[in-house]
Amino acid sequence: MLKQLWLATALCCASSVVIAAEPLPDAQAVSRYADQLMQQQPIDNNSPGVAVLVARADELLFKKAYGQANIELGVPLSPEHKFRIGSVTKQFAAAALLRLIDEGKASLTDPLSKYLPDYPEGHAITLLQLLNHTSGVKSYTGIPGYMHNKIRRELTTAELIDEFKDLPVDFAPGADFKYNNSGYVLLGAVIEAISGKSWHDYINDALLQPNKLNNIVYPAEQTVIAGMASGYSLRPGQDVQKASLLSMTQPHAAGALIADLNALWQWNRLLHGGKLLKAATYQQMITPVDAAAQSDRNYGFGISRGTLRGMPELQHGGGINGFVSMLVYLPQQDVTVAMLRNSDGPGPDLNYLSRKIAAFASGNPYPEFQPVTLTEAQLHEVSGVYSKGDDSRTLEVRDGKLFSTRAGSRPFELIAQGNNSFGFTDSVTRMVIQRDQDGNASGLSMFYDGDGEGEVWQRTDDITVKADISLTPEQQQPLIGDYASEQLQLKIFQNDDNGLMVQVTGQPALALKAASERSLYLTVVDAKLEFAPATGQATQVTLIQGPERFVLTRQ
């Protein structure tokens, strides 16, 4: 969809890299590398910032903060500030339920109806399916318009569940995987039903306080949190804004906790060190199964399992109004990387930064490539459409620069590295152009983790130049209006320059170009809008973005 267009797609994949031999880099080397990498980020004394911690086992290797904790008061960010951690909360909720299972008070195969007897079709949903996002329950954060005024209301657990319990499911329980905040709200409700406490009080009493983790807390509505960083929003072409409001009763067990760097490090030491759960239960937590194992997320319970430079990686990120978080653990080298950012929207990419830093701290750094200059003619040589199955990627020269646009995504500038190799800004991903015996581009290989085994795309077509016609006010007027479907809402309107714009509810307005009277397209993302009927006032619009099609009707 057109949502979150400013966010770069997370790029991570398995690779077959040989692990570097000892010795591992010491704290001084890690500090020097991490600080140099962070100094390259768009952070200054007038912007929100990022706090970073790197540790190996019980040894702290690096801890530093950049930017401002509060821009209005000029308060610098420190490594001790607290942040909303968003969906990293899911790891705590999952561990809490697993603790109850270890105590014999529940089972992964238990139906939801055992604890919430009034939940529709709860007998068909298991606790395991809630934990690994295979329940099919509709995620309340995806309800059109919900993340605006509705998210500001203070709700009880029961009232929050009422918001989504009667909505149609996305699929039959267990049939597929879809990341789902409603599932973790339901897990929070199960914890409450079993323990007789609020979900966060149980986490605190059972997991945090016994281990002296005092800096992981639930922010009750009127509670003042000492050392709390302010949250901001970044939007393309706009000044920094305060983050939009929400009641923290609503992220619930899916995303409401607050923490600092040290607490997340100690949490990793406890969880992955076998101090919180039985060994067999922990293995279930980090081992994806069924549809969750087949998904791109390779999701366990509150943890995604992947590889980084050939090393096993366990991680989870979070995003919530005003904040982004990332918590990484590499079991092979016992490395923790925790990163906390007090802004949402475009800005430092914590996925990219954490991977680079974790790889270096593990003695297996990503290769560094120096940019080279290519002529525009050389860039045109590799332009074209490249395909892999039903997926496609277009390489196109714009204003003397080469861009890669995956179907349905936004354009990413490519940086020439020599030897037919191109990299992406702030990404470990590289592509290498393949040429036939005549030297013509015939395909490309994608290396999502920098090197290792490449994913092959074949060159299938030349670029088709899109028409760009001017619509008269009389042609524009029948298209202007509000359109909606179950999935999203958007409006088409005229800007001050008499051009047409599209705006998905809660997202920035984006300029449109016309390929014909009833066909408009975007340039900042691979998407187009087809209006019907062919004449008169448009009564519906079809959004086509990659393989996705959404039909919206005029309101």
C-alpha positions as CSV (number, residue, x, y, z in Angstrom):
1,M,0.0,0.0,0.0
2,L,1.0,3.6,0.0
3,K,1.6,3.5,3.8
4,Q,5.0,4.3,5.3
5,L,6.5,5.3,2.0
6,W,9.4,7.1,3.6
7,L,10.6,3.9,5.3
8,A,13.3,2.0,3.5
9,T,12.5,-1.7,3.2
10,A,14.5,-3.8,5.6
11,L,17.1,-5.8,3.7
12,C,18.4,-9.0,5.3
13,C,19.0,-12.5,4.1
14,A,21.1,-15.5,4.7
15,S,24.7,-15.7,3.4
16,S,27.4,-18.3,3.6
17,V,30.3,-16.2,4.9
18,V,33.3,-17.8,6.7
19,I,33.6,-16.6,10.3
20,A,36.8,-14.7,11.0
21,A,39.3,-16.2,13.3
22,E,40.2,-14.9,16.7
23,P,41.1,-12.5,18.2
24,L,37.9,-10.5,18.2
25,P,38.1,-6.7,18.1
26,D,38.6,-5.1,21.5
27,A,36.5,-2.3,23.0
28,Q,38.7,0.4,21.6
29,A,38.3,-0.9,18.0
30,V,34.6,-1.4,18.3
31,S,34.2,2.1,19.8
32,R,36.2,3.6,17.0
33,Y,34.2,1.7,14.3
34,A,30.7,2.3,15.8
35,D,31.4,6.0,16.5
36,Q,32.7,6.6,12.9
37,L,29.6,4.9,11.5
38,M,27.3,7.0,13.7
39,Q,29.1,10.2,12.9
40,Q,28.0,9.7,9.3
41,Q,24.3,9.8,10.2
42,P,22.1,12.8,9.8
43,I,22.2,13.7,13.5
44,D,23.1,17.1,14.9
45,N,22.5,19.3,18.0
46,N,19.1,20.4,16.6
47,S,17.8,16.9,15.8
48,P,16.5,14.0,17.7
49,G,19.0,11.3,18.1
50,V,20.1,7.7,18.6
51,A,21.6,5.8,21.6
52,V,23.8,2.8,21.0
53,L,25.1,0.0,23.1
54,V,27.5,-2.8,22.0
55,A,28.5,-5.7,24.4
56,R,30.1,-9.1,24.2
57,A,28.9,-11.3,27.0
58,D,29.4,-9.3,30.2
59,E,31.9,-6.9,28.6
60,L,30.6,-3.4,27.6
61,L,32.3,-2.5,24.3
62,F,30.6,0.8,23.4
63,K,27.9,3.0,24.7
64,K,27.1,6.5,23.4
65,A,24.3,8.8,22.4
66,Y,24.0,11.3,19.6
67,G,21.5,14.2,19.1
68,Q,18.9,15.7,21.4
69,A,16.7,14.1,24.0
70,N,14.6,17.3,24.0
71,I,15.0,19.8,21.2
72,E,12.8,22.5,22.8
73,L,15.0,22.6,25.9
74,G,18.3,21.8,24.2
75,V,18.8,18.7,26.4
76,P,21.5,16.4,24.8
77,L,20.6,12.7,24.5
78,S,22.5,10.4,26.9
79,P,22.9,6.6,26.9
80,E,20.9,6.5,30.1
81,H,17.8,8.1,28.7
82,K,14.6,5.9,28.4
83,F,12.8,5.3,25.2
84,R,9.6,3.7,24.1
85,I,10.7,0.3,22.7
86,G,7.5,-0.4,20.6
87,S,7.3,-4.0,19.4
88,V,10.4,-5.1,21.3
89,T,7.8,-5.4,24.0
90,K,6.5,-8.5,22.3
91,Q,9.6,-10.3,23.5
92,F,8.8,-9.6,27.1
93,A,5.1,-10.6,26.7
94,A,6.1,-13.8,25.0
95,A,8.6,-14.7,27.7
96,A,5.9,-13.9,30.4
97,L,3.5,-16.3,28.8
98,L,6.2,-18.9,28.4
99,R,7.0,-18.5,32.1
100,L,3.4,-19.3,32.9
101,I,3.7,-22.4,30.7
102,D,6.8,-23.5,32.5
103,E,4.9,-23.3,35.7
104,G,2.2,-25.6,34.3
105,K,-0.5,-22.9,34.2
106,A,-1.0,-23.0,30.4
107,S,0.1,-24.8,27.3
108,L,1.0,-23.7,23.8
109,T,-1.8,-25.9,22.4
110,D,-4.4,-24.3,24.7
111,P,-7.3,-22.6,22.7
112,L,-7.8,-18.9,23.3
113,S,-11.4,-19.7,24.4
114,K,-10.0,-21.4,27.6
115,Y,-9.0,-17.9,28.9
116,L,-11.3,-15.6,26.9
117,P,-14.5,-17.7,26.5
118,D,-16.4,-14.9,24.7
119,Y,-13.9,-14.3,22.0
120,P,-15.4,-15.3,18.6
121,E,-14.1,-18.6,17.3
122,G,-11.6,-18.6,20.1
123,H,-11.7,-22.4,20.2
124,A,-9.9,-22.5,16.9
125,I,-7.0,-20.2,17.9
126,T,-4.1,-21.6,20.0
127,L,-1.7,-19.7,22.2
128,L,1.1,-20.7,19.8
129,Q,-0.7,-19.1,16.9
130,L,-1.0,-15.8,18.8
131,L,2.7,-16.0,19.7
132,N,4.0,-16.5,16.1
133,H,1.4,-14.3,14.2
134,T,-0.4,-17.2,12.5
135,S,-3.8,-16.7,14.2
136,G,-5.3,-14.8,11.3
137,V,-6.8,-12.3,13.8
138,K,-7.2,-8.8,12.3
139,S,-4.6,-6.4,13.5
140,Y,-6.3,-3.4,15.0
141,T,-3.5,-1.0,14.0
142,G,-4.3,-1.8,10.4
143,I,-7.9,-0.6,10.6
144,P,-8.2,2.4,8.3
145,G,-8.1,5.6,10.3
146,Y,-7.5,3.8,13.6
147,M,-4.0,5.2,14.2
148,H,-5.2,8.8,14.4
149,N,-7.8,10.0,16.9
150,K,-8.9,6.4,17.9
151,I,-5.5,5.5,19.1
152,R,-5.6,8.4,21.6
153,R,-8.4,6.9,23.7
154,E,-7.6,5.3,27.1
155,L,-9.0,1.8,26.9
156,T,-9.2,-1.3,29.2
157,T,-8.0,-4.6,27.8
158,A,-11.6,-5.7,27.2
159,E,-12.4,-2.4,25.4
160,L,-9.3,-2.7,23.2
161,I,-10.3,-6.3,22.2
162,D,-13.8,-5.1,21.4
163,E,-12.2,-2.9,18.6
164,F,-11.2,-5.9,16.6
165,K,-12.8,-9.1,17.8
166,D,-15.7,-9.0,15.4
167,L,-13.7,-8.1,12.3
168,P,-13.3,-10.8,9.6
169,V,-10.1,-12.8,10.0
170,D,-7.3,-12.5,7.5
171,F,-7.0,-16.3,7.1
172,A,-7.9,-19.5,8.9
173,P,-5.8,-20.0,12.1
174,G,-2.5,-21.6,11.3
175,A,-2.9,-21.2,7.5
176,D,-0.5,-18.3,7.0
177,F,1.7,-15.7,8.7
178,K,0.9,-12.0,9.1
179,Y,2.5,-9.8,11.7
180,N,-0.3,-8.9,14.0
181,N,-0.5,-6.5,17.0
182,S,-4.0,-7.8,18.0
183,G,-2.5,-11.2,18.7
184,Y,-0.2,-9.8,21.4
185,V,-3.0,-7.8,22.9
186,L,-4.8,-11.1,23.2
187,L,-1.7,-12.7,24.8
188,G,-1.7,-9.8,27.3
189,A,-5.3,-10.6,28.1
190,V,-4.4,-14.3,28.6
191,I,-1.6,-13.3,31.0
192,E,-4.1,-11.3,32.9
193,A,-6.6,-14.1,33.0
194,I,-4.1,-16.6,34.4
195,S,-2.2,-14.3,36.8
196,G,-4.9,-12.1,38.0
197,K,-2.6,-9.1,37.4
198,S,-2.3,-6.6,34.6
199,W,-0.1,-8.0,31.9
200,H,2.7,-5.4,32.7
201,D,2.5,-6.0,36.4
202,Y,3.0,-9.7,35.8
203,I,6.0,-9.1,33.6
204,N,7.4,-6.8,36.3
205,D,6.8,-9.1,39.2
206,A,7.8,-12.4,37.5
207,L,10.6,-11.4,35.2
208,L,12.0,-7.9,35.9
209,Q,12.1,-7.1,39.6
210,P,13.5,-10.5,40.6
211,N,16.4,-9.7,38.3
212,K,16.7,-6.1,39.3
213,L,15.7,-4.8,35.8
214,N,14.3,-1.5,37.2
215,N,14.6,0.5,34.0
216,I,12.1,-1.5,32.0
217,V,8.7,0.0,32.9
218,Y,5.1,0.4,31.7
219,P,4.2,4.1,31.3
220,A,0.9,4.5,33.0
221,E,-1.2,7.4,31.6
222,Q,-0.3,10.0,34.3
223,T,3.1,8.6,35.4
224,V,6.2,10.8,35.1
225,I,9.1,8.7,33.9
226,A,12.5,10.0,35.1
227,G,15.0,10.3,32.3
228,M,12.4,9.9,29.5
229,A,13.5,11.2,26.1
230,S,10.9,13.2,24.1
231,G,9.6,11.6,20.9
232,Y,9.6,13.3,17.5
233,S,8.4,12.7,13.9
234,L,10.5,13.3,10.8
235,R,8.8,13.8,7.4
236,P,10.3,14.5,4.0
237,G,10.6,18.2,3.3
238,Q,9.2,19.2,6.7
239,D,10.6,20.5,10.0
240,V,10.9,18.2,12.9
241,Q,7.5,17.7,14.6
242,K,6.4,16.4,18.0
243,A,5.3,12.8,17.7
244,S,1.5,12.3,17.4
245,L,-0.3,11.4,20.6
246,L,-1.5,8.0,21.6
247,S,-2.7,6.4,24.8
248,M,-0.2,3.8,26.0
249,T,-3.1,1.6,27.0
250,Q,-3.4,0.7,23.4
251,P,0.0,-0.6,22.3
252,H,-0.6,-2.9,25.3
253,A,1.5,-6.1,25.3
254,A,2.3,-5.5,21.7
255,G,4.3,-2.4,22.2
256,A,3.9,-0.3,25.4
257,L,7.1,-0.8,27.4
258,I,9.8,1.7,28.0
259,A,13.5,0.9,28.5
260,D,17.1,2.1,28.4
261,L,20.1,0.6,26.8
262,N,21.6,-1.1,29.9
263,A,18.3,-2.8,30.7
264,L,18.0,-4.3,27.2
265,W,21.5,-5.6,27.4
266,Q,20.8,-7.2,30.8
267,W,17.5,-8.6,29.4
268,N,19.5,-10.3,26.6
269,R,21.9,-11.7,29.1
270,L,19.1,-13.2,31.2
271,L,16.9,-14.5,28.4
272,H,19.6,-16.0,26.1
273,G,21.6,-17.1,29.1
274,G,19.0,-19.5,30.3
275,K,18.0,-17.5,33.4
276,L,14.3,-16.9,32.6
277,L,12.9,-20.0,30.9
278,K,13.5,-23.7,30.9
279,A,15.9,-24.8,28.2
280,A,13.3,-26.6,26.1
281,T,10.9,-23.6,26.3
282,Y,13.6,-21.2,25.3
283,Q,14.3,-23.3,22.2
284,Q,10.7,-23.2,21.3
285,M,10.8,-19.4,21.6
286,I,13.7,-19.0,19.2
287,T,12.6,-21.8,16.7
288,P,10.1,-20.7,14.1
289,V,7.6,-23.4,13.0
290,D,4.9,-23.9,10.4
291,A,3.8,-20.8,8.5
292,A,5.9,-18.5,10.6
293,A,9.0,-20.5,9.6
294,Q,8.1,-20.0,5.9
295,S,7.7,-16.3,6.2
296,D,10.3,-13.6,5.5
297,R,10.3,-12.8,9.2
298,N,11.2,-16.4,10.2
299,Y,9.4,-15.6,13.4
300,G,9.6,-17.5,16.7
301,F,7.8,-16.0,19.7
302,G,8.7,-12.3,20.0
303,I,12.0,-13.0,18.1
304,S,12.9,-13.2,14.4
305,R,15.6,-15.7,13.6
306,G,18.0,-15.1,10.7
307,T,21.7,-14.9,9.8
308,L,24.2,-12.1,9.8
309,R,27.4,-12.7,7.8
310,G,26.7,-16.4,8.1
311,M,26.2,-16.2,11.9
312,P,22.9,-17.0,13.6
313,E,21.0,-13.8,14.6
314,L,18.1,-13.3,17.0
315,Q,16.5,-9.9,16.8
316,H,13.4,-7.8,17.0
317,G,12.7,-4.2,16.1
318,G,10.1,-1.8,17.2
319,G,8.4,1.4,15.9
320,I,5.9,3.5,17.7
321,N,4.9,7.2,17.7
322,G,8.1,9.1,18.1
323,F,10.5,6.2,18.6
324,V,12.3,3.3,16.8
325,S,14.2,0.5,18.5
326,M,16.3,-2.5,17.6
327,L,17.6,-5.3,19.9
328,V,20.0,-7.8,18.3
329,Y,21.7,-10.9,19.8
330,L,24.4,-13.0,18.1
331,P,24.6,-16.3,20.1
332,Q,27.8,-17.5,18.4
333,Q,29.8,-14.6,19.7
334,D,27.5,-13.6,22.6
335,V,27.1,-10.1,21.1
336,T,24.3,-7.7,22.0
337,V,23.6,-4.6,20.0
338,A,20.8,-2.3,21.3
339,M,19.8,0.9,19.5
340,L,17.2,3.4,20.5
341,R,16.0,6.3,18.5
342,N,13.7,9.1,19.6
343,S,12.1,9.8,16.2
344,D,9.9,8.0,13.7
345,G,9.9,8.5,9.9
346,P,13.0,8.8,7.8
347,G,16.3,9.0,9.7
348,P,19.1,6.7,10.8
349,D,18.3,3.1,9.8
350,L,18.7,1.0,12.9
351,N,18.5,-2.3,11.0
352,Y,21.4,-1.3,8.8
353,L,23.4,0.2,11.6
354,S,22.9,-2.6,14.0
355,R,24.0,-5.2,11.4
356,K,27.1,-3.3,10.5
357,I,28.1,-2.9,14.2
358,A,27.2,-6.4,15.2
359,A,29.2,-7.9,12.4
360,F,32.3,-5.8,13.3
361,A,32.0,-6.7,17.0
362,S,31.8,-10.4,16.0
363,G,35.1,-10.2,14.0
364,N,33.3,-10.6,10.7
365,P,32.8,-7.1,9.3
366,Y,31.0,-6.3,6.1
367,P,33.3,-5.5,3.1
368,E,33.8,-1.8,2.5
369,F,33.5,-0.5,-1.1
370,Q,34.7,2.8,-2.4
371,P,32.4,4.6,-4.8
372,V,33.5,5.1,-8.4
373,T,32.3,7.6,-11.1
374,L,30.5,6.3,-14.2
375,T,29.4,8.3,-17.1
376,E,25.7,8.6,-17.9
377,A,26.2,6.5,-21.0
378,Q,27.7,3.7,-18.8
379,L,24.7,3.9,-16.5
380,H,22.3,3.6,-19.4
381,E,24.1,0.4,-20.5
382,V,22.6,-1.4,-17.4
383,S,19.2,0.2,-17.4
384,G,16.2,-2.0,-18.0
385,V,13.7,-4.3,-16.4
386,Y,15.0,-7.3,-14.5
387,S,12.7,-10.2,-13.4
388,K,12.7,-13.1,-10.9
389,G,9.5,-15.1,-11.2
390,D,6.5,-12.8,-10.9
391,D,8.7,-10.1,-9.3
392,S,10.4,-7.3,-11.2
393,R,13.0,-4.6,-10.6
394,T,13.6,-1.6,-12.9
395,L,17.0,0.1,-13.2
396,E,16.5,3.6,-14.6
397,V,18.8,6.7,-15.1
398,R,17.3,9.9,-13.7
399,D,19.2,13.2,-13.7
400,G,22.5,11.4,-14.3
401,K,22.0,8.9,-11.4
402,L,21.0,5.2,-11.5
403,F,18.0,4.1,-9.5
404,S,16.6,0.7,-8.6
405,T,12.8,0.4,-8.2
406,R,11.3,-3.0,-7.2
407,A,7.7,-3.5,-8.2
408,G,5.5,-1.6,-5.8
409,S,8.4,0.0,-3.9
410,R,10.1,3.3,-4.1
411,P,13.2,4.2,-6.1
412,F,16.6,3.7,-4.4
413,E,19.7,5.4,-5.7
414,L,22.5,3.1,-6.6
415,I,26.2,3.8,-5.9
416,A,28.7,2.5,-8.4
417,Q,31.5,0.5,-6.8
418,G,33.3,-0.7,-9.9
419,N,33.5,-4.2,-11.6
420,N,29.8,-4.0,-12.4
421,S,28.9,-3.7,-8.7
422,F,26.5,-1.3,-7.2
423,G,25.5,-0.6,-3.6
424,F,22.6,1.0,-1.9
425,T,22.9,4.0,0.4
426,D,22.9,3.0,4.1
427,S,22.5,-0.7,3.2
428,V,24.7,-3.7,3.2
429,T,22.9,-4.9,0.0
430,R,24.8,-5.0,-3.3
431,M,23.9,-5.9,-6.8
432,V,26.3,-7.1,-9.5
433,I,25.4,-6.8,-13.2
434,Q,25.9,-9.9,-15.3
435,R,26.9,-9.4,-19.0
436,D,26.7,-11.7,-22.0
437,Q,29.5,-12.4,-24.4
438,D,28.9,-9.2,-26.2
439,G,29.2,-7.1,-23.0
440,N,25.5,-6.3,-22.8
441,A,23.7,-6.4,-19.4
442,S,21.8,-9.8,-19.3
443,G,21.0,-10.0,-15.6
444,L,22.0,-9.2,-12.1
445,S,22.8,-10.9,-8.8
446,M,21.5,-9.5,-5.5
447,F,23.6,-9.9,-2.4
448,Y,21.4,-8.9,0.4
449,D,24.0,-9.6,3.0
450,G,26.9,-8.0,1.2
451,D,28.3,-11.2,-0.3
452,G,27.8,-14.9,-0.2
453,E,25.3,-16.5,-2.6
454,G,23.6,-14.1,-5.0
455,E,19.9,-14.1,-6.0
456,V,19.7,-14.1,-9.8
457,W,17.4,-11.7,-11.8
458,Q,17.3,-11.9,-15.6
459,R,17.0,-8.8,-17.8
460,T,13.7,-9.2,-19.5
461,D,12.8,-5.8,-21.1
462,D,13.8,-2.3,-21.9
463,I,12.3,0.6,-19.9
464,T,8.9,1.8,-21.1
465,V,8.7,5.6,-21.0
466,K,5.5,6.6,-19.2
467,A,3.3,9.2,-20.8
468,D,3.1,12.5,-18.9
469,I,0.2,14.6,-20.1
470,S,-1.5,17.7,-18.7
471,L,-5.1,17.4,-17.5
472,T,-7.3,20.4,-17.8
473,P,-9.3,21.5,-14.7
474,E,-12.4,20.0,-16.4
475,Q,-10.6,16.6,-16.7
476,Q,-9.3,16.8,-13.1
477,Q,-12.5,17.7,-11.4
478,P,-14.3,14.3,-11.8
479,L,-11.3,12.5,-10.1
480,I,-11.1,14.8,-7.1
481,G,-12.6,13.4,-3.9
482,D,-12.3,10.9,-1.0
483,Y,-12.1,7.1,-1.6
484,A,-12.1,4.2,0.8
485,S,-11.9,0.5,1.2
486,E,-11.5,-1.9,4.1
487,Q,-7.8,-1.6,3.8
488,L,-7.2,2.1,3.4
489,Q,-8.6,5.6,2.8
490,L,-7.2,8.2,0.4
491,K,-8.1,11.5,-1.1
492,I,-7.4,13.1,-4.5
493,F,-7.1,16.9,-4.5
494,Q,-5.6,19.8,-6.3
495,N,-2.5,21.6,-5.1
496,D,-1.7,25.3,-5.4
497,D,-0.1,24.7,-8.8
498,N,-3.2,23.1,-10.2
499,G,-1.6,19.7,-10.1
500,L,-3.3,16.6,-8.6
501,M,-2.1,15.0,-5.4
502,V,-2.9,11.8,-3.5
503,Q,-2.8,11.5,0.3
504,V,-3.4,8.3,2.2
505,T,-4.9,9.1,5.6
506,G,-2.1,10.0,8.0
507,Q,0.6,10.0,5.3
508,P,2.3,12.9,3.4
509,A,0.6,14.1,0.2
510,L,2.3,12.9,-3.0
511,A,2.3,14.4,-6.5
512,L,0.5,12.6,-9.3
513,K,1.2,12.5,-13.0
514,A,-1.2,11.6,-15.7
515,A,-0.7,8.8,-18.3
516,S,-4.2,9.3,-19.6
517,E,-7.4,11.0,-18.5
518,R,-8.3,8.2,-16.1
519,S,-4.9,6.8,-15.3
520,L,-2.5,8.6,-12.8
521,Y,0.8,7.4,-11.4
522,L,3.4,8.3,-8.8
523,T,7.1,8.8,-9.2
524,V,8.2,8.4,-5.6
525,V,6.8,4.9,-5.5
526,D,5.9,2.3,-8.1
527,A,2.1,2.7,-8.0
528,K,-0.7,3.9,-10.2
529,L,-4.4,4.8,-9.8
530,E,-7.0,3.7,-12.4
531,F,-10.4,5.5,-12.2
532,A,-13.8,4.3,-13.3
533,P,-16.1,4.7,-15.1
534,A,-14.4,5.9,-18.3
535,T,-16.5,9.1,-18.4
536,G,-18.3,11.3,-15.9
537,Q,-17.6,11.5,-12.2
538,A,-15.3,8.7,-11.0
539,T,-17.1,6.4,-8.6
540,Q,-14.1,4.2,-7.8
541,V,-10.3,4.0,-8.1
542,T,-8.1,1.0,-8.2
543,L,-4.7,1.4,-6.6
544,I,-2.1,-0.9,-8.2
545,Q,1.1,-1.3,-6.4
546,G,3.3,-4.2,-7.4
547,P,1.2,-7.3,-7.3
548,E,-1.3,-5.7,-5.0
549,R,-4.7,-4.2,-6.2
550,F,-7.0,-2.3,-4.0
551,V,-10.4,-1.1,-5.1
552,L,-11.7,2.0,-3.3
553,T,-15.1,3.6,-3.7
554,R,-16.0,7.3,-3.7
555,Q,-17.3,8.4,-0.3
